[in-house]
Amino acid sequence: MTREQTTALAALPAGCYVSRMIARHADGTARATTRASAAGVRWNLRELYAGPTDPALERDLAAAREGVATFTATWRGHVAAASAAEVRRALEDYEALLELGQRPGFYASLLTAADTQDTVALALEQRTTEAYADLRTALVFFELELIARDGAYADDPALADCSHFLAQIRRFRPHVLSEPEERILTRKDLGGRTAFVQLYDELTGAFRFRIRDEDLTEGEVLARLHHPDRAERQAALAALLEPFTAAKLPLTAIMNALLLDHRLDCELRNHADVTHPTHLANQIAPEIVTAMMDAVERHRPVIRRYLRRKATLLDLPRLGIADVYAPLHAAIPPIPWERGRMIVLEAFGRFDAGIAAIAETLFASGHVDAEIRPRKRSGAFCAALGPSQAPYVLSTYTETDRDVATLAHELGHAVHYSLARRQRPLHYEPPLVLAETASVFAEMLVTDHLLATTPDPTVRRLLLVETLDEMYGTVFRQHALTRFEIAAHAARRAGRLDHDRICDLWMAEQRALFADSVDLDPAYRAGWSYIPHFIHSRFYCYSYAFGELLTLALFQRYKREGAGFVPAYLELLAAGGSATPEALTARLGFDLRAPAFWDGGCAAIAAMVDELERS
């Protein structure tokens, strides 16, 4: 992969997607019970290594170094004249080296996600990150020689199952530099972008959040934003923002450094727009993203209608920012871990027994970490090393319906990765714009299952509100985050941004999203600083909106066709990254360039708002 392809997920485990950083619990009592409910539901990482001092880890690091030396001696300067069969052998060796080289760092990143303050794990992560950077630096020549070579060889039958990868790297040809320059850029990232990302993670991972006399983790305080008591929600918002506001000096410096780093990188690589590297890595035409973003903007009045209706249902004159995710009812029964697990498995099984079996295997083999504990990374993600290894899921289970949906979301990613294990490593990873498809679809399966098994109209309205909360968060909020990120990059071109300037840009996008439907708390000016996507993976956020609207189209097709739709959907997931999103979705009859396609997804959201307004 080229640098643009790899930096999109910098500082995350390979194949790691950070999901919406939102969870819920009903009250303090429910939160306390979760410590027993999901206690012990932790990763078993022994499939990777027995521990951070496992000799196998050092052997893998050494084998990767030796493999790189052999590969370099064999192929440097020889790719241009190699036959198609020889290029195929080189690609197979290249894939094996990348997976071997990533394995120690992948393991270390999971250790630090499990405990962000574990000094042994942090040291191992730093060491393995540097080792993998050395490996990538040494291998820079290979893709450069492939890119420089005449592309006709890609049509050779010997390279048929490599053709998509070869076609994609050629798209970067106008933006790659010489080998010495590429090596320098790869190395300097260790003390540049990668260091700033690590600083952000360590700094914010040490934050503690206090509500009255209670110390909470970030996941727990985010959950309080779903508390039925408005005063509790407002206290949670203040507690969440307080340490981020107090740390505005380093957080502003980190943001400025990363904005500048990306601008300089784009200038060096002749990208006309700061979003262009992300579009290239996502294998998506910019005009498709524009069509999607424009459709969301056209339909902002829809989500404002929803927020006004929700205020009425909550007996409020207008929602405050702390009320956006408020539950409709004061008493939401807790869902213990085992029941939540079964809801997900039952929902998956109604769709396809095979995907339920994949999820069950992940539970049984210790590939899910769900317990609440201090120092654990907040939020949720699914991480995958490659086709040779089953993926891992992290969440924080606090016994709420939102936690069930989050679990389904991450297991949807895991199903996607598991089905794509039939692909070769270079075609394993789906582009970001498709990466959210299976996860969002999995959440919809859970909602559909609950609607099918719960005829009570009051419960139906509750589920409808929660679904629309999800649509707001995934489509409209993520769109606003993307607009903010674009605005911040544009403003940084004129010089360093102070904290107030970044906050002004943030609030401008929030006002554009909400208009008069939500009152914005002045403390929310610092809301940008707790969004890790801006730090970890620039312009990641539009992939959520893309994935949600695409998945709405897929789910509508499923509701029309029933079981007949299942094989086509599973084939879409099994394709991994072996074709462009446009080509894969065209097999299902979708035209991503058509504004009407995106309007259709937004219309499905509008129909749900209409139903809620009638209730």
C-alpha positions in Angstrom: 0.0 0.0 0.0 1.1 3.6 -0.6 1.5 6.1 2.2 -1.9 7.6 1.6 -3.5 4.2 1.9 -1.7 3.4 5.2 -2.0 6.7 7.0 -5.8 6.7 6.8 -5.7 4.4 9.8 -2.5 5.7 11.4 -2.2 4.8 15.1 -5.0 2.3 15.1 -4.7 -1.5 14.9 -4.6 -2.8 11.4 -8.2 -2.9 10.1 -9.5 -1.0 13.1 -12.6 1.1 12.8 -13.6 3.4 15.6 -17.3 3.5 15.9 -19.6 6.2 17.2 -18.3 7.1 20.7 -21.7 6.8 22.3 -23.1 4.4 24.9 -26.0 4.5 27.3 -27.1 3.4 30.7 -30.3 4.3 32.5 -29.1 5.2 36.0 -26.4 4.7 38.6 -27.8 1.5 39.8 -27.9 0.0 36.3 -24.3 1.1 35.8 -23.2 -0.6 39.0 -24.8 -3.9 37.9 -22.9 -3.9 34.6 -19.6 -4.5 36.5 -20.8 -8.0 37.3 -22.9 -8.5 34.1 -20.0 -8.2 31.6 -17.2 -8.9 34.1 -14.7 -11.3 32.6 -15.7 -10.7 29.0 -12.2 -9.9 27.9 -9.9 -10.7 25.0 -7.8 -13.8 25.0 -4.9 -12.7 22.9 -2.9 -15.9 23.2 -3.7 -16.8 19.6 -1.3 -13.9 18.8 1.3 -14.2 21.5 1.4 -15.7 25.0 2.3 -12.3 26.5 4.4 -9.2 25.8 7.6 -11.1 26.6 6.7 -14.2 24.5 9.9 -15.2 22.6 7.7 -15.8 19.5 7.2 -12.0 19.3 10.9 -11.4 19.0 11.2 -14.2 16.5 8.6 -12.6 14.3 10.3 -9.3 14.5 13.6 -10.9 13.5 12.0 -13.0 10.8 10.4 -9.8 9.3 13.7 -8.0 9.2 15.4 -11.0 7.6 12.5 -11.4 5.1 12.8 -7.7 4.1 16.5 -8.1 3.5 16.0 -11.1 1.3 13.0 -9.5 -0.6 15.0 -6.4 -1.2 18.0 -8.2 -2.5 15.8 -10.3 -4.8 13.5 -7.5 -6.2 15.1 -4.1 -6.0 15.7 -2.9 -9.5 14.2 -6.0 -11.1 10.4 -5.4 -11.0 10.4 -3.6 -14.4 11.7 -6.6 -16.3 9.9 -9.3 -14.3 7.4 -11.5 -16.0 3.8 -11.6 -14.8 4.5 -14.9 -13.0 7.5 -13.4 -11.2 5.4 -10.3 -10.2 2.8 -12.7 -8.8 5.5 -14.4 -6.7 6.8 -11.1 -5.5 3.3 -10.0 -4.5 2.8 -13.2 -2.5 6.1 -12.6 -0.7 5.2 -9.0 -0.1 1.8 -9.8 1.4 3.4 -12.4 3.7 6.0 -9.8 4.9 3.4 -7.1 5.6 1.2 -9.5 7.6 4.2 -10.8 9.6 5.5 -7.3 10.1 2.2 -6.1 11.4 1.5 -8.9 13.8 3.6 -7.8 16.7 2.3 -4.2 16.5 -1.3 -5.4 16.1 -0.9 -7.4 19.3 0.7 -4.4 21.1 -2.1 -2.1 20.0 -4.7 -4.5 21.4 -2.9 -4.6 24.7 -2.8 -0.8 25.0 -6.5 -0.5 24.0 -7.3 -2.9 26.8 -5.2 -0.7 29.2 -4.1 2.7 27.9 -1.8 3.2 30.9 0.0 -0.2 30.8 3.7 1.0 30.6 4.9 -2.4 29.3 2.3 -2.5 26.6 3.0 1.2 25.7 6.7 0.5 25.3 6.0 -2.6 23.2 3.6 -0.6 21.0 6.2 2.1 20.5 8.9 -0.5 19.7 6.8 -2.5 17.3 5.5 0.7 15.6 9.1 1.7 14.9 9.9 -1.8 13.7 7.0 -1.7 11.3 8.0 1.7 10.1 11.5 0.4 9.3 9.9 -2.5 7.4 7.7 -0.1 5.4 10.6 2.2 4.7 12.7 -0.6 3.4 9.9 -1.9 1.1 9.0 1.5 -0.4 10.9 0.6 -3.5 8.5 -2.2 -4.4 5.3 -0.4 -5.0 7.2 2.5 -6.6 8.6 0.1 -9.1 5.2 -1.4 -9.7 3.7 2.0 -10.2 6.4 3.0 -12.6 6.0 -0.1 -14.7 3.8 -0.2 -17.8 0.3 -1.2 -16.6 -0.4 -3.6 -19.4 0.9 -6.6 -17.3 -2.1 -6.2 -15.0 -4.2 -7.8 -17.6 -2.1 -11.0 -17.7 -4.1 -14.1 -16.5 -1.3 -14.9 -14.0 -2.2 -11.7 -12.2 -6.0 -11.9 -12.5 -6.6 -12.0 -8.7 -4.1 -9.2 -8.1 -5.5 -6.9 -10.8 -7.6 -4.6 -8.6 -4.6 -3.9 -6.3 -2.4 -3.2 -9.2 -5.0 -0.9 -10.8 -5.4 1.0 -7.5 -1.8 1.7 -6.9 -1.4 3.1 -10.4 -4.0 5.7 -9.5 -1.4 7.1 -7.1 1.2 7.5 -9.8 0.9 11.3 -10.1 1.3 11.7 -6.3 4.2 9.5 -5.4 7.7 10.8 -4.9 11.1 9.3 -5.4 12.2 6.4 -3.3 14.6 8.5 -1.1 11.8 11.0 -0.5 9.2 8.3 0.3 11.6 6.7 2.7 12.2 10.1 4.5 8.5 10.7 4.8 7.8 7.3 6.2 10.6 7.7 8.8 9.7 11.3 9.8 6.1 10.2 10.6 7.5 8.5 13.7 8.4 11.8 15.2 5.6 13.7 13.5 2.1 12.5 12.8 2.4 9.2 14.6 3.9 10.9 17.7 1.1 13.5 17.9 -1.5 10.8 17.6 0.1 8.8 20.4 0.3 12.0 22.5 -3.4 12.6 22.0 -4.3 9.0 23.0 -2.1 9.0 26.1 -3.2 12.5 27.2 -6.9 11.8 26.8 -6.6 8.2 28.0 -5.5 9.6 31.3 -8.5 12.0 31.7 -10.9 11.3 34.5 -14.4 12.6 34.6 -16.1 13.6 37.8 -19.8 14.0 38.5 -20.3 15.1 42.1 -18.3 12.5 44.1 -18.1 9.9 41.4 -15.1 9.3 39.1 -16.2 7.9 35.7 -14.4 6.7 32.6 -15.1 8.5 29.4 -17.4 5.7 28.2 -19.4 6.0 31.4 -19.7 9.8 31.2 -20.8 9.5 27.6 -23.4 7.0 28.7 -24.8 9.6 31.1 -25.8 11.7 28.1 -28.6 9.2 27.7 -29.8 9.5 31.3 -33.5 10.1 31.7 -32.9 13.0 34.1 -32.1 16.2 32.3 -29.9 17.5 35.2 -27.8 14.3 35.0 -27.4 14.8 31.2 -26.3 18.4 31.7 -23.9 17.3 34.4 -22.5 14.7 32.1 -21.9 17.1 29.3 -20.1 19.5 31.7 -18.0 16.6 33.1 -17.1 15.4 29.6 -15.9 18.7 28.3 -14.1 19.9 31.5 -10.8 18.0 31.1 -10.7 18.6 27.3 -11.2 22.3 27.9 -8.6 22.4 30.6 -6.1 20.7 28.2 -6.9 23.1 25.4 -3.2 24.1 25.1 -1.8 20.7 24.1 -5.0 19.7 22.2 -4.9 22.8 20.1 -1.2 22.3 19.4 -1.9 18.7 18.4 -4.7 19.7 16.1 -2.6 22.4 14.4 0.4 20.1 14.0 -1.8 17.5 12.2 -3.5 20.0 10.0 -0.2 21.4 9.0 1.4 18.0 8.4 -1.4 17.0 6.1 -1.3 20.3 4.1 2.4 19.9 3.6 2.0 16.3 2.6 -0.6 17.3 0.0 1.6 20.0 -1.4 4.6 17.7 -1.7 2.4 15.1 -3.5 0.6 17.5 -5.8 -2.9 16.9 -4.4 -5.2 19.8 -5.3 -7.5 19.3 -2.4 -6.8 18.0 1.2 -9.6 15.5 0.8 -8.2 13.9 -2.3 -5.8 11.4 -0.7 -8.7 10.1 1.4 -10.9 9.7 -1.7 -8.0 7.9 -3.5 -7.5 5.5 -0.5 -11.3 5.0 -0.4 -11.3 4.2 -4.1 -14.2 6.6 -4.6 -14.6 9.4 -7.1 -14.8 12.9 -5.5 -18.1 13.6 -7.3 -19.7 10.6 -5.6 -18.8 12.0 -2.2 -20.1 15.4 -3.3 -23.4 13.9 -4.4 -23.8 12.2 -1.1 -22.8 15.3 1.0 -25.1 17.5 -1.0 -28.0 15.2 -0.5 -27.5 15.2 3.3 -27.4 19.0 3.3 -30.7 19.1 1.3 -32.3 17.0 3.9 -31.1 18.8 7.1 -34.7 20.1 7.6 -35.7 16.4 8.0 -33.5 15.9 11.1 -34.5 19.3 12.5 -38.2 18.2 12.3 -37.2 15.1 14.2 -35.4 17.0 16.9 -38.4 19.3 17.4 -40.7 16.4 17.6 -38.4 14.8 20.2 -38.5 17.9 22.3 -42.3 17.7 22.3 -42.2 14.1 23.3 -39.8 15.0 26.2 -42.1 17.9 27.2 -39.3 20.4 26.5 -39.7 23.7 24.6 -36.5 22.9 22.8 -33.7 20.4 23.1 -30.4 21.4 24.5 -27.2 19.8 23.2 -27.2 17.5 26.2 -30.8 16.3 25.4 -30.2 15.1 21.8 -29.8 11.5 22.9 -32.2 11.6 25.8 -34.4 8.5 26.2 -38.2 8.9 25.9 -38.9 7.0 29.1 -37.4 7.4 32.6 -37.3 3.7 33.2 -35.3 1.6 30.7 -34.8 -1.9 32.0 -31.2 -2.9 32.0 -30.2 -5.6 29.5 -27.7 -8.0 31.2 -24.7 -9.1 29.1 -26.0 -12.6 28.3 -29.4 -11.3 27.2 -27.8 -8.6 25.0 -25.5 -11.2 23.4 -28.5 -13.4 22.6 -30.5 -10.5 21.1 -27.6 -10.0 18.7 -27.3 -13.6 17.8 -31.1 -14.0 17.4 -31.2 -11.0 15.1 -28.3 -12.3 13.0 -29.8 -15.7 12.9 -33.1 -14.4 11.5 -31.1 -13.1 8.6 -28.6 -15.9 8.0 -27.5 -18.7 10.3 -23.9 -18.4 8.9 -23.3 -14.9 10.2 -24.8 -15.8 13.6 -22.3 -18.7 13.7 -19.4 -16.4 13.0 -20.5 -14.1 15.9 -20.9 -17.0 18.2 -17.4 -18.3 17.4 -16.0 -14.9 18.2 -17.7 -14.9 21.6 -16.6 -18.4 22.4 -12.9 -17.9 21.4 -12.3 -14.7 23.4 -12.3 -12.3 20.6 -14.7 -9.9 22.3 -13.8 -7.5 25.2 -16.9 -5.9 26.7 -16.3 -5.4 30.5 -16.1 -2.0 32.1 -12.8 -1.2 33.7 -10.6 1.9 34.3 -7.9 2.8 31.7 -9.6 0.8 29.0 -9.9 2.7 25.7 -13.2 4.4 25.4 -15.7 3.8 22.6 -15.8 0.7 20.5 -13.9 -0.8 17.5 -13.3 -4.0 15.5 -9.7 -4.7 14.6 -8.4 -7.2 12.0 -4.9 -8.2 11.2 -5.6 -10.0 7.9 -7.2 -13.1 6.3 -5.1 -15.4 8.5 -6.5 -14.2 11.8 -10.1 -13.8 13.2 -10.9 -10.2 14.1 -11.2 -8.7 17.6 -14.1 -6.5 19.0 -13.8 -4.0 21.8 -16.8 -2.3 23.5 -17.9 -1.2 26.9 -21.1 -2.9 27.9 -23.2 -1.0 30.3 -26.5 -3.0 30.0 -28.4 -0.6 27.8 -30.2 -1.0 24.5 -27.5 1.3 22.9 -24.8 -1.1 24.1 -26.6 -3.9 22.4 -26.7 -1.9 19.1 -23.0 -1.0 19.5 -22.2 -4.7 20.1 -24.1 -5.6 16.9 -22.3 -2.8 15.0 -18.8 -4.0 15.9 -19.8 -7.7 15.3 -21.1 -6.5 11.9 -17.5 -5.3 11.1 -16.3 -8.7 12.4 -18.6 -10.6 10.1 -17.4 -8.4 7.2 -13.8 -9.2 7.9 -14.6 -12.9 8.5 -16.4 -13.3 5.2 -13.6 -11.4 3.4 -11.0 -13.9 4.7 -11.3 -15.7 1.3 -9.6 -12.8 -0.3 -5.8 -12.5 -0.6 -4.3 -10.0 1.9 -4.0 -7.1 -0.6 -7.7 -7.4 -1.3 -8.9 -8.1 2.2 -9.5 -4.6 3.6 -12.7 -2.9 2.4 -12.5 0.8 1.6 -13.7 3.0 4.4 -16.9 4.0 2.5 -17.9 0.3 2.5 -16.4 -0.5 5.9 -19.5 0.7 7.7 -22.0 -1.2 5.5 -22.0 -4.5 7.4 -21.9 -2.8 10.8 -24.9 -0.5 10.2 -26.8 -3.3 8.5 -26.2 -5.4 11.7 -27.7 -2.6 13.8 -30.7 -2.5 11.5 -31.1 -6.3 11.9 -31.3 -5.9 15.7 -33.9 -3.1 15.4 -35.9 -5.1 12.9 -35.8 -8.1 15.2 -37.0 -6.1 18.1 -39.8 -4.5 16.1 -40.9 -8.0 14.9 -41.0 -9.4 18.4 -42.5 -6.4 20.2 -46.0 -5.3 18.9 -46.6 -2.8 21.7 -47.0 0.7 20.0 -45.3 2.5 22.8 -42.3 0.3 22.4 -42.4 0.8 18.7 -42.3 4.6 19.2 -39.3 4.1 21.5 -37.5 2.0 18.9 -38.3 4.5 16.2 -36.8 7.3 18.3 -33.7 5.3 19.0 -33.4 4.5 15.3 -33.7 8.2 14.4 -31.1 9.0 17.1 -28.8 6.7 15.2 -29.7 8.3 11.8 -28.9 11.7 13.3 -25.6 10.5 14.7 -24.5 8.5 11.7 -25.6 10.7 8.8 -26.2 14.3 9.9 -23.8 14.6 12.7 -21.0 12.9 10.8 -21.7 15.2 7.9 -21.3 18.2 10.2 -18.0 16.7 11.5 -16.7 16.4 8.0 -17.7 19.9 7.2 -15.9 21.1 10.3 -12.8 19.2 9.4 -12.8 20.6 5.9 -13.2 24.1 7.3 -10.4 23.6 9.8 -8.0 22.5 7.1 -9.0 25.5 5.0 -8.5 28.0 7.8 -5.1 26.5 8.8 -3.7 27.5 5.4 -3.8 31.1 6.6 -1.8 30.3 9.7 -1.9 28.7 13.1 -5.4 28.4 14.6 -5.8 29.4 18.3 -8.3 27.5 20.5 -11.1 30.1 20.1 -10.8 30.0 16.3 -11.1 26.2 16.1 -14.1 26.4 18.5 -15.7 29.1 16.3 -15.4 26.8 13.3 -16.9 24.0 15.3 -19.9 26.0 16.4 -20.5 27.4 12.9 -21.0 23.8 11.7 -23.2 22.9 14.7 -25.5 25.9 14.0 -25.7 24.9 10.3 -26.8 21.5 11.4 -29.3 22.4 14.0 -30.6 25.9 13.0 -33.2 26.7 15.7 -34.0 23.0 16.6 -31.4 22.7 19.4 -29.9 25.2 22.0 -26.1 25.0 22.0 -24.5 25.1 25.4 -21.5 27.5 25.3 -19.3 24.8 26.9 -19.9 22.7 23.8 -17.5 25.0 21.9 -14.8 22.5 22.9 -16.8 19.6 21.6 -14.4 19.1 18.6 -11.5 18.1 20.9 -13.1 14.8 22.1 -13.7 13.5 18.6 -10.8 11.1 18.0 -11.5 10.7 14.3 -9.9 14.1 13.5 -6.7 12.9 15.1 -6.6 9.2 14.0 -8.0 9.3 10.5 -8.7 12.5 8.6 -12.0 12.8 6.7 -13.0 9.4 8.1 -16.4 10.8 9.2 -18.1 11.0 5.8 -17.7 7.3 5.5 -20.4 6.9 8.3 -22.9 8.9 6.3 -22.0 7.1 3.1 -22.3 3.7 4.8 -25.6 4.6 6.5 -27.3 5.8 3.4 -26.0 2.9 1.3 -27.1 0.5 4.0 -30.6 2.0 4.0 -30.8 1.1 0.3 -29.5 -2.4 1.0 -32.0 -2.9 3.9 -34.9 -1.7 1.8 -33.9 -4.2 -0.8 -33.8 -6.9 1.8 -37.3 -6.0 3.1 -38.6 -6.2 -0.4 -36.9 -9.5 -1.5 -36.5 -11.3 1.8 -34.2 -14.4 1.8 -33.5 -14.0 -1.9 -31.4 -11.0 -1.1 -29.1 -12.7 1.4 -26.7 -14.4 -1.0 -26.0 -11.1 -2.9 -25.4 -9.2 0.3 -23.0 -11.8 1.7 -21.1 -11.8 -1.6 -20.8 -8.0 -1.3 -19.1 -8.5 2.1 -17.0 -11.4 1.0 -15.6 -9.3 -1.8 -13.6 -7.3 0.8 -11.5 -4.8 -1.1 -11.3 -6.7 -4.4 -13.2 -4.1 -6.4 -14.1 -0.4 -6.1 -17.2 0.5 -4.1 -18.8 1.8 -7.3 -18.2 -1.5 -9.1 -19.4 -3.6 -6.1 -22.6 -1.7 -5.6 -23.3 -1.7 -9.4 -23.6 -5.5 -9.2 -26.7 -4.8 -7.0 -28.0 -2.2 -9.5 -27.0 0.9 -7.5 -25.7 4.1 -9.2 -23.7 6.0 -6.6 -23.2 8.9 -9.0 -27.0 9.6 -9.2 -28.3 12.3 -6.7 -31.5 10.3 -6.6 -29.8 7.3 -5.1 -28.7 9.4 -2.0 -32.0 11.2 -1.9 -33.7 7.8 -1.6 -31.7 7.0 1.5 -32.6 10.4 3.0 -36.2 9.8 2.1 -36.3 6.6 4.1 -35.2 8.7 7.1 -37.9 11.3 6.3 -40.5 8.5 6.3 -39.5 7.5 9.8 -39.9 11.1 11.0 -43.3 11.2 9.3 -44.4 8.1 11.3 -43.1 9.6 14.5 -44.9 12.8 14.0 -48.1 10.8 13.5 -47.6 8.8 16.7 
